[in-house]
């Protein structure tokens, strides 16, 4: 059973390559999901995968890419019926 979580990341996370970094990191960890900017300045991500990989992704997101400054990450468990295939960027919500 895959662990599923929705992350809301706040701080200086838009305009610093955060989404591309999330896609690259998620793929390298073997995760599925998506990432997008939100209109409120946050970045939102859905991550699906094995427990250890999801935990590693959450830890990595606390740091982010070099130009980012992460102030807070809200982690919300989700229970999807249809799981995403691959990891990709979505348009701003």
C-alpha positions in Angstrom: 0.0 0.0 0.0 1.4 3.4 -1.0 1.5 6.3 1.4 -0.2 9.4 0.1 0.3 12.9 1.3 -0.5 16.5 0.2 2.1 19.1 1.1 1.6 22.8 1.4 4.9 24.6 1.4 5.2 28.2 2.4 8.1 30.7 2.4 10.1 31.9 -0.6 9.1 29.0 -2.8 7.9 30.5 -6.0 10.3 31.9 -8.6 13.3 30.0 -7.2 13.0 26.7 -9.1 11.2 24.9 -6.3 8.7 23.0 -8.6 11.3 21.7 -11.0 13.4 20.6 -8.0 10.4 18.8 -6.5 9.8 17.0 -9.8 13.5 15.9 -10.0 13.6 14.9 -6.3 10.3 13.0 -6.5 11.4 11.1 -9.6 14.8 10.2 -8.1 13.0 8.8 -5.0 10.7 6.7 -7.2 7.6 8.7 -6.2 4.5 9.6 -8.2 2.5 12.8 -7.9 2.4 16.4 -8.9 3.5 19.9 -7.8 2.0 23.3 -8.6 2.2 26.9 -7.5 -0.8 28.3 -5.7 -2.2 31.8 -6.1 -1.5 32.5 -2.4 2.3 32.2 -2.9 2.6 28.6 -1.6 3.6 25.5 -3.5 1.3 22.4 -3.2 2.5 18.9 -3.9 0.8 15.5 -3.9 3.3 12.6 -3.3 2.6 8.9 -3.5 5.0 6.1 -2.7 6.6 3.8 -0.2 6.7 5.1 3.4 10.5 5.7 3.5 10.5 7.5 0.1 7.6 9.8 1.2 9.4 10.6 4.4 12.6 11.3 2.6 10.7 13.7 0.2 9.1 15.5 3.1 12.5 16.0 4.8 14.0 17.2 1.5 11.1 19.6 0.9 12.0 21.3 4.3 15.2 22.4 2.7 14.3 22.8 -1.0 16.6 24.1 -3.7 19.4 26.6 -2.9 17.5 29.8 -3.6 14.4 28.7 -1.6 13.5 29.6 2.0 11.0 27.2 3.5 9.1 28.6 6.4 6.5 25.8 7.0 5.3 22.6 5.5 1.8 21.3 6.2 1.5 17.6 5.6 -2.0 16.2 5.1 -2.7 12.5 4.6 -4.9 11.7 1.6 -6.6 8.6 0.4 -7.0 8.6 -3.4 -8.9 6.0 -5.4 -6.8 6.7 -8.5 -3.1 7.1 -8.0 -1.0 9.4 -10.3 1.4 7.9 -12.8 4.8 9.5 -12.8 5.7 12.9 -11.3 4.8 16.2 -13.1 4.2 19.9 -12.8 0.6 21.2 -12.9 -0.6 24.7 -13.8 -1.0 27.2 -11.0 -4.1 26.7 -8.9 
